[in-house]
Amino acid sequence: MSADCKKADFHIDDEFTLTLHLADNLGLNGKVTKLDERILVAEYEDYGTKLEIEKSNESGIDFYKFSWFTPSTTKFLKDSVFLGELDTVQWFGGAQLLQQAWPILKTASGNKGYEFCPYVIMDTFLSQASGHERYWICSKKVGLIVPSQIPLWTKLSPNGYLTLQAQRDDSPYASFPRSEESAAYLSYTLCFPSGETKFVDFHLNLFKRYLGHPKGCIDDLLIEKPIWTTWSRYGKSVNQEEVLKFKEEIVSNKFPISQLELDDKWTTQYGDFEIDKTKFPDFKGMIAQLHASGIRLTAWIHPFFNVESQIGKDLKFHQFFVKGINDLPTTVKWWDGEGYALDFTNPKACSWFKENLQKLQKEGIYTFKFDAGEVAYLPKLFKLYEGKEPNDYSRAYCRFAAEFGTAVENRVGSGTQSLAIMTRTIDRLSRWIDVGLQTVIPSTLLFSLQGYYWNLPDIIGGNGFELTDVGDRNLRSDSELFIRWVEINAFLLVMQFSFCPWDYTDSEKVVQICHKILAQRAPYISYMKSEAQKSIKQGIPLIRPLWWYIETKEAFLCDDQFFVGDRLLVAPVVREDTYKKTVILPEGHWKDENGNEFHGPKSVEIDVPLERIPHFWKLNVATTTDGGYCNLL
């Protein structure tokens, strides 16, 4: 601690010192008033503010808990942590970003950090970042955890600074009363191993203490066969004729399908539980035709009741909606209009909503895609039926969705890792970079790190809005992007199509290559399902970063290779003139699909033409029939 109590240093090694700039917003210095082996107290008398740093040790980890106590008149408190230079130390975790990077300070993919924003669950198309889990960890074996009750704002600068700020005013936290002054206003814990340990073991120790993992698996069928959704291909114009045509094209082109997802817009109004009979004149008949082909139908649903809907107009239902200023139900703007948001912290509201969804299931809908659910779509100064913090709303929505089975899809979560549902990466744009293909693997790895093992990496090829149309919506031009996207998704847990291989100008080639990709995935499906069960039992992710097995600087910086279980590794490739790829192989004896053998650890350069999916497996020294697969795309 510096003499003025404005800076604290943790000397990690000769390369890296973790530096904290304390009370950035307080103009005057503090002084140490207590210091012993367990606690340090610094007081900033002119502000009536006190900092306590308490040290403890448990299970081979040293914990330094920073707690700021300040009068209720203090609007905000701010500490900044210098994370270091990317070349020296690599950090993982934290907020979900639209332009996701792995590690978080890597800027090659366009990531530039983000400006100050509340650390709550947001739609990242509307906000800088989405605060799901408050967990950061770095390659130098340092962990940073912030309790969920802290009214946290953060800022991540490309120069290596992460700012932690407690602030209630002008934020989603304003609706929730501040705890007593005897409780810390800003608090966080730094964690360090007290002895020698592997980075993975250090992470797992912290993970089991602060996060969680699934207690059940998603539906096996979702792993076995892709989901096909109407969204990118048809948008809001989707109707019964197009759904059945979609099904026929999938079947006739001999592509597998687990379920067909009916996306926006299939009801009469946003918020009414009435099927649009103009667009779907024989809904049950349509579902019967799908069932005849062994296909179940899922449907898009959301928590909004637009003002023009019958339910939105009916005052007797307003008791179920989130309240705003003046303690009255208040409308919000969302991407499909203006409406009320259902309050999922209200048990009566949940029961009513569930009854209506169950009535739709009697029409033949198998289950639902639950969209939205972020705090960003609640009224200013919103009030919940019950809850102590903003993310309680998204948690309640997520838990409600899980009541509809293991084939459910949603896109929010905070402390909800235990649920056996798919958590979807928010929409990707149909681009190579800039929220496109390059962010798929970093986003998936972040979900795994934070305990959301059943990640749905959004639609293959992106949502379509950024891809050039040729003639009409269903005729695509950039088939290379689509093929690479299929290759990347092939060894993730779940695949989801919307644009089809036959939608491209060179459709014959695209269909042929996609069939080959799915044929190569097929032998590993049973392995992925068994590894998913192992993830449940052992609390380790199914999708693992390269550094899980090799702790080198190159591995920590690698954002385009990953393991599935301890056998399958995939390295996607983006568009390059040379179509070459440098692959990092961990220790062991490896063999590719052409019979070439390699001894790791080493880096090898391979050719990756569009038509090839090279895959490697790790040979058992005793018997070369181990089948320890390592796939590189």
Phi and psi in degrees as a GROMACS rama.xvg file:
@    title "Ramachandran Plot"
@    xaxis  label "Phi"
@    yaxis  label "Psi"
@TYPE xy
-70.6175  160.074  SER-2
-61.1714  -30.8661  ALA-3
-90.2687  3.45296  ASP-4
60.4187  30.6784  CYS-5
-106.991  -4.73302  LYS-6
-150.149  142.096  LYS-7
-132.141  133.444  ALA-8
-115.899  137.914  ASP-9
-116.878  109.235  PHE-10
-79.9538  107.576  HIS-11
-84.7295  -52.3673  ILE-12
-159.792  -171.957  ASP-13
-66.5392  -17.6165  ASP-14
-93.6845  -29.1454  GLU-15
-139.271  128.369  PHE-16
-121.408  122.763  THR-17
-81.4095  118.612  LEU-18
-113.685  132.367  THR-19
-112.106  128.337  LEU-20
-98.5932  113.83  HIS-21
-95.3655  142.636  LEU-22
48.2908  54.8136  ALA-23
-55.9492  -29.1956  ASP-24
-91.2165  -4.43614  ASN-25
-94.7283  124.354  LEU-26
-74.4962  -25.0265  GLY-27
-102.567  161.36  LEU-28
-82.7489  166.636  ASN-29
-117.08  -179.227  GLY-30
-143.985  147.795  LYS-31
-75.3474  126.534  VAL-32
-112.775  -11.675  THR-33
-153.535  137.899  LYS-34
-154.088  120.064  LEU-35
-145.154  -165.661  ASP-36
-68.2217  -20.0721  GLU-37
-109.263  -27.9612  ARG-38
-145.975  144.622  ILE-39
-124.51  132.451  LEU-40
-122.206  127.563  VAL-41
-120.825  135.156  ALA-42
-118.381  139.727  GLU-43
-114.644  85.6416  TYR-44
-60.4318  -40.4418  GLU-45
-64.9681  -16.4791  ASP-46
-109.962  -4.88941  TYR-47
63.0247  30.3832  GLY-48
-113.392  143.185  THR-49
-135.67  140.215  LYS-50
-114.01  128.26  LEU-51
-114.983  131.055  GLU-52
-117.252  111.481  ILE-53
-109.819  127.9  GLU-54
-103.201  139.162  LYS-55
-147.307  167.814  SER-56
-138.718  134.888  ASN-57
-154.211  134.043  GLU-58
54.194  38.7779  SER-59
77.232  19.3302  GLY-60
-128.094  133.202  ILE-61
-89.1958  130.279  ASP-62
-114.549  128.582  PHE-63
-115.39  106.377  TYR-64
-95.6526  117.899  LYS-65
-95.4466  123.698  PHE-66
-132.356  122.471  SER-67
-101.727  129.357  TRP-68
-117.405  129.52  PHE-69
-150.912  155.117  THR-70
-61.1935  156.135  PRO-71
-64.892  -16.27  SER-72
-75.2098  -15.8523  THR-73
-72.4716  122.05  THR-74
-77.968  -38.9042  LYS-75
-155.291  156.552  PHE-76
-130.09  141.419  LEU-77
-140.244  125.765  LYS-78
-117.787  147.3  ASP-79
-120.959  135.94  SER-80
-110.574  123.443  VAL-81
-84.2932  110.74  PHE-82
-76.5198  -15.6966  LEU-83
101.461  -178.705  GLY-84
-88.4787  140.765  GLU-85
-57.1015  -33.1461  LEU-86
-69.5222  -19.4471  ASP-87
-103.745  -40.8663  THR-88
-141.712  142.333  VAL-89
-121.556  127.434  GLN-90
-107.264  147.461  TRP-91
-134.764  154.783  PHE-92
102.61  -153.962  GLY-93
76.6161  -154.476  GLY-94
-69.6496  152.848  ALA-95
-83.1417  131.733  GLN-96
-115.841  153.754  LEU-97
-64.012  -45.5754  LEU-98
-98.0151  71.8747  GLN-99
-66.0353  137.731  GLN-100
-124.904  155.185  ALA-101
-144.064  108.234  TRP-102
-69.0967  174.955  PRO-103
-68.9297  -22.4273  ILE-104
-94.5007  3.12436  LEU-105
-71.3392  124.544  LYS-106
-106.987  -3.88928  THR-107
-60.075  -30.7988  ALA-108
-89.1204  7.37876  SER-109
103.716  -4.44935  GLY-110
-66.7216  129.827  ASN-111
-126.908  25.2508  LYS-112
72.0722  -154.819  GLY-113
-158.883  158.819  TYR-114
-84.9315  175.364  GLU-115
-55.8079  131.787  PHE-116
-157.694  154.337  CYS-117
-62.0448  141.004  PRO-118
-90.2767  68.1623  TYR-119
-127.541  173.796  VAL-120
-75.1511  113.947  ILE-121
-123.513  160.548  MET-122
-79.7859  114.694  ASP-123
-69.4185  -9.45735  THR-124
-76.9672  -16.2859  PHE-125
-107.751  -20.2897  LEU-126
-129.239  166.125  SER-127
-67.1903  -39.3731  GLN-128
-155.376  160.946  ALA-129
-119.982  119.85  SER-130
-92.3631  93.9756  GLY-131
-92.4126  -66.0374  HIS-132
-116.571  139.602  GLU-133
-98.9889  67.8081  ARG-134
-139.438  120.883  TYR-135
-127.791  146.195  TRP-136
-148.108  147.422  ILE-137
-128.228  163.988  CYS-138
-63.9146  -18.4009  SER-139
-87.1578  11.8963  LYS-140
63.996  58.2942  LYS-141
-127.323  132.114  VAL-142
-113.998  147.03  GLY-143
-132.218  123.36  LEU-144
-131.855  134.058  ILE-145
-117.191  128.85  VAL-146
-60.6531  149.291  PRO-147
-68.0704  -23.8572  SER-148
-79.8383  -9.99366  GLN-149
-72.2994  131.219  ILE-150
-74.2728  73.2156  PRO-151
-84.0709  134.686  LEU-152
-117.549  148.612  TRP-153
-136.513  161.229  THR-154
-142.837  132.908  LYS-155
-117.463  116.031  LEU-156
-100.014  143.007  SER-157
-60.3688  -20.3824  PRO-158
-81.2508  5.25406  ASN-159
102.828  10.8908  GLY-160
-104.266  131.365  TYR-161
-111.575  118.889  LEU-162
-100.761  131.221  THR-163
-111.737  121.088  LEU-164
-132.209  131.39  GLN-165
-93.9717  122.986  ALA-166
-156.636  126.259  GLN-167
-98.387  -37.8491  ARG-168
-62.1825  146.243  ASP-169
52.5539  44.8604  ASP-170
-154.869  169.396  SER-171
-61.4066  -16.7269  PRO-172
-77.7611  -13.2474  TYR-173
-60.9683  -26.8019  ALA-174
-75.6607  -15.5348  SER-175
-105.694  128.5  PHE-176
-62.2442  142.272  PRO-177
-72.0218  141.773  ARG-178
-68.9319  169.764  SER-179
-61.5613  156.843  GLU-180
-63.2989  -16.6851  GLU-181
-74.2491  -12.6038  SER-182
-97.9201  150.207  ALA-183
-66.7153  136.93  ALA-184
-83.4763  -44.5312  TYR-185
-121.584  131.768  LEU-186
-149.497  143.811  SER-187
-160.083  160.893  TYR-188
-126.342  132.185  THR-189
-101.329  138.061  LEU-190
-125.494  137.439  CYS-191
-140.304  138.4  PHE-192
-68.7386  137.799  PRO-193
-87.2018  -4.43526  SER-194
-146.961  -173.834  GLY-195
-69.7573  133.092  GLU-196
-159.021  153.839  THR-197
-72.8332  151.031  LYS-198
-58.9779  -42.7798  PHE-199
-62.4237  -41.3626  VAL-200
-66.3962  -37.2562  ASP-201
-62.6914  -46.8349  PHE-202
-59.7961  -47.0366  HIS-203
-63.5557  -34.7686  LEU-204
-61.8442  -47.2634  ASN-205
-69.0499  -39.8664  LEU-206
-58.1388  -46.508  PHE-207
-68.1656  -24.9468  LYS-208
-81.2893  -40.7416  ARG-209
-110.739  -22.1215  TYR-210
-117.254  -146.532  LEU-211
-167.592  176.47  GLY-212
-146.635  164.866  HIS-213
-61.1717  143.682  PRO-214
-102.094  -3.05216  LYS-215
-154.11  163.175  GLY-216
-102.035  156.155  CYS-217
-70.2796  168.626  ILE-218
-54.6169  128.021  ASP-219
-54.4685  -34.2335  ASP-220
-61.9784  -30.8847  LEU-221
-69.5331  -26.9882  LEU-222
-80.111  -35.6088  ILE-223
-73.5974  -37.7928  GLU-224
-136.353  147.734  LYS-225
-67.8492  154.549  PRO-226
-86.2826  143.186  ILE-227
-121.237  122.702  TRP-228
-113.011  149.26  THR-229
-79.8119  -10.9466  THR-230
-59.5828  -62.8657  TRP-231
-65.0952  -34.4566  SER-232
-79.1223  -37.4444  ARG-233
-118.66  -21.1104  TYR-234
60.962  -146.908  GLY-235
-77.3714  -10.3886  LYS-236
-80.8806  -1.8648  SER-237
-54.4145  140.346  VAL-238
-143.553  -179.721  ASN-239
-61.4213  -44.45  GLN-240
-59.0538  -41.4388  GLU-241
-71.8875  -35.717  GLU-242
-60.7197  -46.9223  VAL-243
-69.3177  -34.1597  LEU-244
-65.9404  -41.7417  LYS-245
-57.2768  -47.2125  PHE-246
-60.9545  -45.7195  LYS-247
-62.5875  -39.0346  GLU-248
-66.7854  -41.2801  GLU-249
-61.451  -47.65  ILE-250
-67.8724  -45.5306  VAL-251
-67.834  -27.2307  SER-252
-87.9657  5.86733  ASN-253
61.4133  43.4569  LYS-254
-105.119  139.915  PHE-255
-71.9102  153.212  PRO-256
-150.21  132.231  ILE-257
-90.509  -48.7767  SER-258
-152.431  149.868  GLN-259
-102.368  124.312  LEU-260
-100.271  117.153  GLU-261
-86.9511  108.312  LEU-262
-94.5158  -170.689  ASP-263
-49.2118  126.158  ASP-264
-136.766  121.354  LYS-265
-123.133  -4.88272  TRP-266
-101.678  167.884  THR-267
-65.4704  -44.6919  THR-268
-139.14  156.121  GLN-269
-70.5834  105.956  TYR-270
122.728  -20.328  GLY-271
-92.5919  146.215  ASP-272
-96.3596  37.2183  PHE-273
-110.642  125.207  GLU-274
-68.4369  135.402  ILE-275
-72.3384  103.469  ASP-276
-71.4597  -19.7357  LYS-277
-70.2201  -42.663  THR-278
-83.4471  -29.7045  LYS-279
-130.864  75.5805  PHE-280
-65.1621  -25.3419  PRO-281
-136.18  72.8152  ASP-282
-61.2227  -46.1643  PHE-283
-65.056  -36.661  LYS-284
-65.1725  -38.8031  GLY-285
-61.747  -44.8244  MET-286
-66.5387  -35.9297  ILE-287
-61.8276  -39.4625  ALA-288
-66.9391  -36.4136  GLN-289
-65.5052  -45.2165  LEU-290
-61.7376  -34.4985  HIS-291
-62.4592  -24.7904  ALA-292
-98.4206  10.8869  SER-293
74.6507  27.2268  GLY-294
-116.331  131.359  ILE-295
-99.2767  153.191  ARG-296
-106.87  130.158  LEU-297
-113.305  160.762  THR-298
-136.725  146.114  ALA-299
-72.6335  133.895  TRP-300
-140.475  162.237  ILE-301
-150.024  168.547  HIS-302
-93.6588  14.1905  PRO-303
-105.127  147.989  PHE-304
-129.445  97.4606  PHE-305
-63.5009  154.364  ASN-306
-62.935  -25.5937  VAL-307
-87.3545  -7.33935  GLU-308
-73.4408  158.02  SER-309
-64.4744  -38.9587  GLN-310
-69.953  -39.3922  ILE-311
-62.8017  -31.2949  GLY-312
-80.3398  -23.2646  LYS-313
-85.8793  113.229  ASP-314
-62.5034  -24.1061  LEU-315
-68.224  -18.9692  LYS-316
-91.1674  -8.66399  PHE-317
-66.4249  -17.4746  HIS-318
-64.7581  -17.5196  GLN-319
-92.9877  -3.11274  PHE-320
-98.4864  155.829  PHE-321
-65.9876  137.189  VAL-322
-95.6909  155.237  LYS-323
-123.188  -141.879  GLY-324
-58.751  144.113  ILE-325
69.3002  14.2966  ASN-326
61.0361  34.9528  ASP-327
-120.97  149.928  LEU-328
-55.0556  132.321  PRO-329
-130.207  135.883  THR-330
-77.2904  159.277  THR-331
-134.08  159.26  VAL-332
-93.9992  131.867  LYS-333
-134.9  -179.732  TRP-334
-69.1525  -12.1802  TRP-335
-117.195  27.8639  ASP-336
127.596  -152.167  GLY-337
-124.182  131.938  GLU-338
-166.644  -177.443  GLY-339
-92.8612  151.932  TYR-340
-107.359  132.825  ALA-341
-67.7785  139.573  LEU-342
-91.8195  101.477  ASP-343
-78.5114  -3.44171  PHE-344
-86.1893  -2.80092  THR-345
-97.9379  110.868  ASN-346
-56.3346  -38.1907  PRO-347
-66.2536  -37.8356  LYS-348
-64.4958  -41.7794  ALA-349
-64.1384  -42.8568  CYS-350
-62.5994  -43.6709  SER-351
-63.685  -44.96  TRP-352
-63.9552  -42.6513  PHE-353
-63.2894  -41.5752  LYS-354
-58.9301  -41.7962  GLU-355
-69.4596  -37.5312  ASN-356
-68.7874  -35.5665  LEU-357
-66.3305  -32.2199  GLN-358
-64.6015  -38.0859  LYS-359
-67.6243  -34.4508  LEU-360
-64.6634  -29.7301  GLN-361
-68.6636  -18.7376  LYS-362
-78.6651  -9.44669  GLU-363
120.18  -4.55504  GLY-364
-71.0226  129.807  ILE-365
-74.9297  -53.7154  TYR-366
-159.434  -164.3  THR-367
-132.618  153.584  PHE-368
-95.8306  113.121  LYS-369
-92.4456  110.476  PHE-370
-96.2639  165.243  ASP-371
61.0693  -148.666  ALA-372
103.241  -0.260757  GLY-373
-79.1152  153.6  GLU-374
-62.0248  -26.5747  VAL-375
-58.1433  -23.925  ALA-376
-99.9202  26.4887  TYR-377
-109.959  157.308  LEU-378
-63.0682  159.178  PRO-379
-64.4642  137.788  LYS-380
54.9808  44.1614  LEU-381
-67.282  152.813  PHE-382
-127.374  127.488  LYS-383
-96.5664  159.667  LEU-384
-59.6116  -42.9018  TYR-385
-153.186  155.813  GLU-386
147.176  146.23  GLY-387
-106.984  -10.6774  LYS-388
-155.451  160.053  GLU-389
-56.0258  -43.4878  PRO-390
-65.4001  -10.5187  ASN-391
-59.9569  -28.9952  ASP-392
-65.5859  -49.9546  TYR-393
-66.0136  -36.4423  SER-394
-61.1835  -44.2802  ARG-395
-64.334  -39.9448  ALA-396
-63.5225  -43.6393  TYR-397
-63.558  -43.7219  CYS-398
-67.3498  -34.2638  ARG-399
-63.1653  -45.2449  PHE-400
-59.4843  -36.8787  ALA-401
-65.6099  -15.2026  ALA-402
-71.0665  -10.3495  GLU-403
-103.124  25.4745  PHE-404
101.263  -176.188  GLY-405
-98.1187  9.88592  THR-406
-109.088  16.7181  ALA-407
-79.5896  147.221  VAL-408
-122.186  134.692  GLU-409
-144.538  179.439  ASN-410
-132.907  14.2379  ARG-411
-127.814  160.098  VAL-412
176.933  143.818  GLY-413
-159.768  109.246  SER-414
68.9548  21.7836  GLY-415
-116.654  24.6313  THR-416
-61.1367  -24.6848  GLN-417
-70.8526  -15.4311  SER-418
-74.9126  142.156  LEU-419
-91.845  61.3664  ALA-420
-134.452  163.829  ILE-421
-82.4023  132.518  MET-422
-106.522  116.743  THR-423
-88.2967  138.192  ARG-424
-65.1363  135.732  THR-425
-63.2829  156.32  ILE-426
-40.1197  135.7  ASP-427
-101.748  143.846  ARG-428
-83.5403  153.191  LEU-429
-81.8912  70.5718  SER-430
-139.465  164.346  ARG-431
-74.2873  -46.3577  TRP-432
-122.329  -170.301  ILE-433
54.2634  72.7319  ASP-434
66.0096  27.4757  VAL-435
-114.538  -142.787  GLY-436
-54.7499  -37.8699  LEU-437
-65.2546  -17.4659  GLN-438
-96.3939  -3.30403  THR-439
-64.7076  -50.8548  VAL-440
-68.998  -46.5237  ILE-441
-55.0625  -39.5279  PRO-442
-66.6039  -42.6481  SER-443
-62.928  -41.7368  THR-444
-65.9237  -36.8483  LEU-445
-63.8343  -43.8567  LEU-446
-57.5037  -44.8959  PHE-447
-62.9356  -44.4209  SER-448
-58.1088  -36.6801  LEU-449
-92.545  2.93909  GLN-450
99.6268  2.51302  GLY-451
-94.3558  81.1479  TYR-452
-72.011  -27.6433  TYR-453
-95.23  66.7009  TRP-454
-82.9009  134.896  ASN-455
-103.081  110.968  LEU-456
-79.5727  36.4085  PRO-457
62.3684  -167.338  ASP-458
-80.5145  134.221  ILE-459
-62.4501  126.067  ILE-460
90.6018  -2.54651  GLY-461
83.8522  -176.83  GLY-462
-84.3617  -3.55674  ASN-463
91.6338  -14.528  GLY-464
-69.5177  -21.4997  PHE-465
-104.49  5.21491  GLU-466
-98.9533  136.97  LEU-467
-65.465  129.033  THR-468
-80.0364  143.571  ASP-469
-122.512  100.667  VAL-470
86.3341  -64.7569  GLY-471
-147.537  178.821  ASP-472
-60.053  -31.7149  ARG-473
-91.3664  4.08793  ASN-474
-112.444  111.562  LEU-475
-105.268  157.239  ARG-476
-112.419  -35.9706  SER-477
-90.7888  74.5644  ASP-478
-70.0224  -26.1977  SER-479
-62.684  -43.0529  GLU-480
-60.223  -44.2796  LEU-481
-62.8659  -45.409  PHE-482
-63.1219  -44.7234  ILE-483
-63.0519  -34.4983  ARG-484
-66.192  -41.6728  TRP-485
-62.6038  -42.0281  VAL-486
-61.1979  -42.5748  GLU-487
-64.252  -42.1703  ILE-488
-76.4943  -17.2418  ASN-489
-59.0975  -31.6285  ALA-490
-113.917  19.0141  PHE-491
-86.7858  171.936  LEU-492
-68.0648  -42.6107  LEU-493
-129.033  140.058  VAL-494
-112.834  143.818  MET-495
-138.339  119.855  GLN-496
-103.582  155.225  PHE-497
-139.945  -64.8326  SER-498
-63.33  146.425  PHE-499
-109.862  153.049  CYS-500
-56.2921  -30.0997  PRO-501
-85.716  4.8489  TRP-502
-84.7901  -2.65462  ASP-503
-100.044  156.714  TYR-504
-61.5435  -30.7741  THR-505
-106.679  53.1949  ASP-506
-60.919  -37.1125  SER-507
-59.5765  -43.7408  GLU-508
-67.5018  -42.2801  LYS-509
-64.6993  -44.5822  VAL-510
-60.0374  -44.5592  VAL-511
-61.9328  -45.9641  GLN-512
-66.5478  -41.1662  ILE-513
-65.0609  -36.7528  CYS-514
-61.1112  -41.1469  HIS-515
-64.5059  -39.3704  LYS-516
-63.1817  -47.7743  ILE-517
-66.5094  -31.3103  LEU-518
-67.0901  -33.3018  ALA-519
-76.9725  -26.8261  GLN-520
-72.2258  -36.7054  ARG-521
-50.9786  -46.3135  ALA-522
-64.8593  -17.7216  PRO-523
-99.331  -1.47212  TYR-524
-62.9134  -43.9887  ILE-525
-64.2069  -35.7367  SER-526
-63.9141  -43.7108  TYR-527
-63.2963  -38.9829  MET-528
-66.331  -39.1905  LYS-529
-68.8736  -36.7619  SER-530
-68.3275  -32.1951  GLU-531
-63.1051  -40.7236  ALA-532
-66.0546  -35.4086  GLN-533
-65.9716  -35.8945  LYS-534
-61.1622  -39.4756  SER-535
-65.143  -45.5923  ILE-536
-71.5991  -40.0292  LYS-537
-100.592  -12.3352  GLN-538
71.034  29.6318  GLY-539
-116.136  146.202  ILE-540
-69.6829  152.114  PRO-541
-71.8683  -47.2363  LEU-542
-94.3003  121.115  ILE-543
-124.748  144.134  ARG-544
-72.4204  163.992  PRO-545
-58.8281  -35.0018  LEU-546
-69.1473  -4.77213  TRP-547
-63.9624  -27.5969  TRP-548
-120.505  -14.2582  TYR-549
-145.518  113.684  ILE-550
-98.7413  73.3853  GLU-551
-119.649  163.649  THR-552
-57.2951  -41.993  LYS-553
-63.0171  -37.8247  GLU-554
-69.3903  -40.857  ALA-555
-65.6735  -28.8601  PHE-556
-87.184  -10.125  LEU-557
-75.3644  122.958  CYS-558
-118.648  13.0628  ASP-559
-134.334  23.0838  ASP-560
-137.249  147.922  GLN-561
-158.441  156.996  PHE-562
-99.346  147.822  PHE-563
-109.92  112.396  VAL-564
64.8412  -144.04  GLY-565
-109.119  16.465  ASP-566
-122.487  -39.4463  ARG-567
-104.215  122.396  LEU-568
-122.449  135.26  LEU-569
-124.975  134.436  VAL-570
-124.706  97.2232  ALA-571
-67.6824  156.636  PRO-572
-123.718  136.841  VAL-573
-93.4689  173.567  VAL-574
-65.0365  123.472  ARG-575
-139.221  150.551  GLU-576
-66.5221  -33.4966  ASP-577
-90.5203  -20.2888  THR-578
54.8248  44.5206  TYR-579
-115.995  154.885  LYS-580
-143.192  133.102  LYS-581
-92.2928  124.663  THR-582
-115.329  133.208  VAL-583
-96.7394  115.482  ILE-584
-101.027  127.674  LEU-585
-68.1291  -178.726  PRO-586
-61.5914  142.223  GLU-587
132.37  -178.132  GLY-588
-108.063  118.615  HIS-589
-117.046  150.538  TRP-590
-138.135  135.007  LYS-591
-96.0999  178.79  ASP-592
-70.4987  -12.9297  GLU-593
-95.2925  1.49909  ASN-594
92.8872  -1.13769  GLY-595
-73.4415  138.742  ASN-596
-115.05  147.15  GLU-597
-138.52  147.283  PHE-598
-112.971  119.706  HIS-599
-97.1394  169.962  GLY-600
-80.5601  136.648  PRO-601
-167.104  164.354  LYS-602
-106.969  135.834  SER-603
-128.35  146.104  VAL-604
-100.532  128.883  GLU-605
-125.116  156.491  ILE-606
-86.0919  134.937  ASP-607
-131.675  73.4116  VAL-608
-66.0893  162.918  PRO-609
-58.3104  -33.2144  LEU-610
-81.3719  -7.01092  GLU-611
-108.492  136.466  ARG-612
-117.007  88.9454  ILE-613
-69.4987  135.665  PRO-614
-134.24  144.825  HIS-615
-118.536  148.936  PHE-616
-130.901  150.774  TRP-617
-87.2601  122.493  LYS-618
-85.1553  139.479  LEU-619
-78.3184  128.878  ASN-620
-59.7532  -38.3943  VAL-621
-74.4928  -45.9558  ALA-622
-134.78  126.174  THR-623
-83.756  17.0557  THR-624
-108.43  23.4579  THR-625
-60.9389  -36.9572  ASP-626
73.342  30.2282  GLY-627
-80.1862  90.4557  GLY-628
-79.5406  138.447  TYR-629
-131.804  105.978  CYS-630
-101.704  132.9  ASN-631
-123.861  123.411  LEU-632
